[in-house]
Every structure is written in C-alpha cells, then in structure tokens.
Amino acid sequence: MEFKKRILCIGAGYVGGPTMSVIALKCPEYRVDVVDINPDRIKQWNSDTLPIFEPGLDEIVKKIRGKNLFFTTEIEAGIKAADIIFVSVNTPTKTYGEGAGMASDLQYWEKTALQIIKHAQNNKIIVEKSTLPVRTAEAMERILKASNRNIKFEVVSNPEFLAEGTAIKDLLEPDRILIGSHTDAAGTKAAQAIVDIYAHWIPRKKIITTNLWSSELSKLVANAFLAQRISSINSISALCEKTDANITEIAYAVGSDSRVGSKFLNASVGFGGSCFKKDILNLVYIAQSYGLHEVADYWNMVVQMNQYQQSRFVRKIIREMFNTVADKKIAIFGFAFKANTGDTRESPAIFITQKLLEEQAVISITDPKALGNARIDLAGLDNINYETDPYQAAEGAHAIAIVTEWEEYRHLDYQKIYSSMKKPAFIFDGRNILNHCQLFEIGFNVYPVGQPDLNHFK
C-alpha cells in the first residue's frame, strides 16, 4: 500500500506507544512505525499482552497493528524511510554530576539525535515528544547541523499532556495540542505538517502554535501548576487534622469558586508518576541556572510538601497503632501511583512500604495491575507478600492502608475483610475514597486524610 507520509516514533513507552496508536488510527493514509532498542518491549507490543495498561489501548492496537501501525527494533531503516520523526525517549532526572537530582538526563536524547544524523538520507522534521528542558531544541539543532551534510532538519516541539489512566481519552479528546517551531518560513511549514496530523480529528481551535521555547517551557509549567494544587490542598489537610475541619468540605467550597476550579484538589498521600516531581525539579534547576533563586525555592517547596505528606501518612500509621508496627501485618491496597495504570514510578507506595519495613512491619501488597512493577521496585527487601486478591492481602492484617484510588476498593465487602483481620482493626484511607462512617459502624478504626478520625478508643 502507498502511504502519503511515513511517521517514525523512537521510543515505545508510555507516551510513544499510545500516541502513535491514536495517530495511526486517525490517519490511515500515514504509515506509523514505532521503534525501540528494547526487543522484549517490542515483542510485547506485537503480542496480545501489551507492555503497558491503558484503558482503550488494546482495542486500538489490535484494530490497526499490521495495517498502518508497526512495532519494530529496526531503528536504522525507520530513520531512512521516515518523513517525520517523533523523539519519545526517556529523559529521567540526572543521578550524577552537575544538576544531579534536578536536571534532566539527556544522554538517551542525544544518542537518538546522533542516530538520526548517521542514518538520515533526506530532509526530516524532528518532533520533540519527550519532556525536555527549555531551549533543548536549540541543542538538538546544533547536533543535527554538525553533520555537515546537505540534509535539512527542522525541529518542532510537541509536548504531551497525557494523564496515565486516561491517556487514550486525552489523545482522542485533548484540551489542547501544543506545537512550537521557529517562526521563519521553514519552521512554520514544519509546524503545519504536524498541525495537519492532529487536524484529522481535533478542531483547529484546540491546536495551539507557539515559538519553540514557549512550547518547551509550557510542558514543565503545566505539570508544576498541577502538582502545586495537590501540594497546596495537602498542606491544608494537615491543618484540618489539627482543627477537626474536613478537607473534603473545604476542597468543595474552594473548588466551587470559578476562579479556582475543583480539579486536583483531592487531598491524598501525595502525587507520584514520572512527570510531576521530575518536571518541577527541572524547573527548579533552570531557575537556579539563571540566578532566580527565589523562583527555584518557591517551586522546590511543592516537592518538599509532597514528601512531607507521605512522611506524615507513615507517622500517623505508627502513632495510631500504639507507636509500633513491629511484627504487625499491614495490607497496602494499591501500589500504582494512580488508578487505571500499572506504572509505579515515584509512587507514594514505594516510600510508604520502605518506611514501614524499616519499622519492622510485615507488608502484604495488592494491586490489580502493578504487582510486577512492585516486585521490581522492592527487590531485595524482606517481609513482603504480593497478593492479587485484596481479601487474601487483608487476612490476618492489623491494618489496611489505601494508597491507590482503584475503583474496586470502594466496593469490597469490608464486613468480610473486618472479620478476617486482627483486632483492633485499622484503615488508613490515603485517598479518601471509602465510606468512613460505614467502616466505623462495622468496627474499624478509620483514619482519613484531612478529616476527623473515627475510632473506638475515645
């Protein structure tokens, strides 16, 4: 079959795989190849068990895979054939050298740029899909132009704004698509080529075009603002617990103000995932590098508040369980950083589990999708059991800690669970998703986040 254009995506992870699947679905006249250096990951993309869980993704992949969507490890051939190359490689936080703990590690991104130089044989549009520091496009352009070959590369920024668990919906019905480019004729033409892709299914008014630097910085700022809201409401949850105010009522009252809005105002054990912490620390590092230390300190507090919330949750478990959890079984309900994903990167559950183990607790972990990643995250640690069945996880436990807001946890038979637990039985609802009064009537001692406790010791 003859295709109008060929699109290549380098990187078959949480962004590249779903994004390219939707593009292939909506643009049947384009051939879309997704390549990755990890052969096991590509093998999974070509199987009935995809490497990531995302509602709706399986159906799309199975519908178009082998038609105009292909998963392969043949990076060299893909680069040669592509008209447009999306770069969606991992850009983790540096763990070494200058900027360690804050700056993005761009080694994989640079290696990809060098691969493109080596194998490209004609003009290409290079699309930044990875989350990158502002002005990274400039560095990529320098690398690409250093080839001294008669090939033109036009770099475009197209950051992703996907929320894991709703990524397919976010792709099909996005709030906006952001495309940044140079404002000269060549840059504008390249941006239009990317606009044309998304215009297959997204209204033009939702496709925003900016200069390169605004697009790159917008991604970091958007995530920083969202994380800020979570840390802000969590800071107030601590005050609520001291004053017997109810954080849910406060969030509703504040969120009802049209100037504020209700989203991201749910108090919890804190945010996780691959983006929020990394992007905020990246923003902190950028601000510091320009001498904007007050700006850096401001945003760094968002991360510190998130860590404080997780530490506070653990301290509350220990304190309310008579100041010791040694040899007590605690069931961790949920290990993914949020519901509807198997992703555990920066999940609060990792910190909570590690700290409880340090206190010599016995841990039983259950999660519908994340047990495999949990085993990897906690490799080498003892006194942990992994259970697919939450009833088994809670059997014989002294306490349950709700760490991920999986919908199925709302509908469990807690009378049955209570009957199987040690007494007194505790529930620490780190996501405020359960019916606390009902649990109290069953016999549980209930400890929400930012709401009055319900216990039988008073």
CORVEN-V119847 format. One record per residue. N is the residue number from 1. RES is the residue in one letter. D_LAST is the distance of its C-alpha to the last C-alpha in whole Angstrom. Layout:
N:RES:D_LAST  N:RES:D_LAST
This chain:
1:M:74  2:E:75  3:F:72  4:K:72  5:K:70  6:R:68  7:I:65  8:L:64  9:C:60  10:I:59  11:G:56  12:A:54  13:G:51  14:Y:48  15:V:50  16:G:54  17:G:53  18:P:51  19:T:53  20:M:57  21:S:56  22:V:55  23:I:59  24:A:61  25:L:59  26:K:60  27:C:63  28:P:65  29:E:69  30:Y:67  31:R:67  32:V:63  33:D:63  34:V:60  35:V:61  36:D:58  37:I:59  38:N:57  39:P:59  40:D:56  41:R:54  42:I:57  43:K:58  44:Q:54  45:W:55  46:N:58  47:S:56  48:D:54  49:T:51  50:L:51  51:P:49  52:I:46  53:F:44  54:E:45  55:P:44  56:G:48  57:L:50  58:D:51  59:E:53  60:I:55  61:V:56  62:K:57  63:K:59  64:I:61  65:R:61  66:G:64  67:K:66  68:N:65  69:L:62  70:F:63  71:F:61  72:T:63  73:T:63  74:E:66  75:I:65  76:E:69  77:A:70  78:G:68  79:I:68  80:K:72  81:A:72  82:A:69  83:D:70  84:I:66  85:I:64  86:F:60  87:V:59  88:S:55  89:V:54  90:N:51  91:T:51  92:P:48  93:T:47  94:K:49  95:T:48  96:Y:51  97:G:53  98:E:53  99:G:50  100:A:48  101:G:45  102:M:46  103:A:49  104:S:50  105:D:52  106:L:55  107:Q:57  108:Y:57  109:W:58  110:E:61  111:K:62  112:T:62  113:A:64  114:L:67  115:Q:67  116:I:68  117:I:70  118:K:72  119:H:72  120:A:73  121:Q:76  122:N:76  123:N:74  124:K:70  125:I:67  126:I:64  127:V:61  128:E:58  129:K:55  130:S:53  131:T:51  132:L:53  133:P:53  134:V:55  135:R:59  136:T:58  137:A:61  138:E:63  139:A:63  140:M:64  141:E:67  142:R:68  143:I:68  144:L:69  145:K:72  146:A:73  147:S:74  148:N:78  149:R:78  150:N:79  151:I:76  152:K:74  153:F:70  154:E:68  155:V:65  156:V:62  157:S:58  158:N:56  159:P:53  160:E:50  161:F:47  162:L:46  163:A:42  164:E:41  165:G:40  166:T:42  167:A:46  168:I:48  169:K:47  170:D:47  171:L:51  172:L:52  173:E:50  174:P:50  175:D:49  176:R:52  177:I:54  178:L:55  179:I:58  180:G:60  181:S:63  182:H:66  183:T:68  184:D:71  185:A:73  186:A:72  187:G:68  188:T:68  189:K:70  190:A:68  191:A:65  192:Q:67  193:A:67  194:I:63  195:V:63  196:D:65  197:I:63  198:Y:60  199:A:62  200:H:62  201:W:59  202:I:57  203:P:58  204:R:60  205:K:58  206:K:55  207:I:57  208:I:57  209:T:60  210:T:60  211:N:61  212:L:60  213:W:58  214:S:56  215:S:55  216:E:54  217:L:52  218:S:50  219:K:49  220:L:47  221:V:46  222:A:45  223:N:42  224:A:41  225:F:40  226:L:38  227:A:36  228:Q:36  229:R:34  230:I:32  231:S:31  232:S:31  233:I:28  234:N:26  235:S:27  236:I:25  237:S:22  238:A:21  239:L:21  240:C:19  241:E:16  242:K:16  243:T:17  244:D:15  245:A:18  246:N:19  247:I:22  248:T:23  249:E:24  250:I:26  251:A:28  252:Y:29  253:A:30  254:V:32  255:G:33  256:S:35  257:D:37  258:S:40  259:R:41  260:V:38  261:G:37  262:S:34  263:K:35  264:F:34  265:L:31  266:N:28  267:A:25  268:S:25  269:V:25  270:G:29  271:F:32  272:G:35  273:G:38  274:S:42  275:C:42  276:F:40  277:K:39  278:K:43  279:D:44  280:I:42  281:L:43  282:N:47  283:L:47  284:V:45  285:Y:48  286:I:51  287:A:50  288:Q:50  289:S:53  290:Y:55  291:G:53  292:L:51  293:H:48  294:E:46  295:V:46  296:A:45  297:D:42  298:Y:41  299:W:41  300:N:39  301:M:36  302:V:35  303:V:36  304:Q:34  305:M:31  306:N:31  307:Q:31  308:Y:28  309:Q:26  310:Q:26  311:S:25  312:R:22  313:F:21  314:V:22  315:R:20  316:K:17  317:I:17  318:I:18  319:R:15  320:E:12  321:M:14  322:F:14  323:N:17  324:T:19  325:V:21  326:A:24  327:D:25  328:K:23  329:K:24  330:I:23  331:A:25  332:I:26  333:F:27  334:G:30  335:F:32  336:A:35  337:F:34  338:K:34  339:A:34  340:N:38  341:T:39  342:G:40  343:D:40  344:T:38  345:R:39  346:E:37  347:S:34  348:P:30  349:A:30  350:I:32  351:F:31  352:I:27  353:T:29  354:Q:31  355:K:28  356:L:26  357:L:29  358:E:29  359:E:26  360:Q:28  361:A:26  362:V:27  363:I:28  364:S:29  365:I:30  366:T:31  367:D:33  368:P:36  369:K:38  370:A:38  371:L:37  372:G:41  373:N:40  374:A:37  375:R:39  376:I:41  377:D:39  378:L:37  379:A:40  380:G:41  381:L:37  382:D:36  383:N:33  384:I:33  385:N:33  386:Y:35  387:E:34  388:T:35  389:D:33  390:P:29  391:Y:29  392:Q:30  393:A:29  394:A:25  395:E:26  396:G:25  397:A:23  398:H:19  399:A:19  400:I:21  401:A:22  402:I:24  403:V:26  404:T:29  405:E:29  406:W:31  407:E:31  408:E:31  409:Y:28  410:R:27  411:H:28  412:L:27  413:D:26  414:Y:23  415:Q:22  416:K:25  417:I:23  418:Y:20  419:S:22  420:S:24  421:M:21  422:K:20  423:K:16  424:P:13  425:A:15  426:F:15  427:I:17  428:F:18  429:D:20  430:G:22  431:R:24  432:N:22  433:I:24  434:L:22  435:N:20  436:H:17  437:C:16  438:Q:18  439:L:16  440:F:13  441:E:15  442:I:17  443:G:14  444:F:13  445:N:11  446:V:13  447:Y:14  448:P:17  449:V:19  450:G:19  451:Q:16  452:P:13  453:D:11  454:L:9  455:N:7  456:H:6  457:F:4  458:K:0
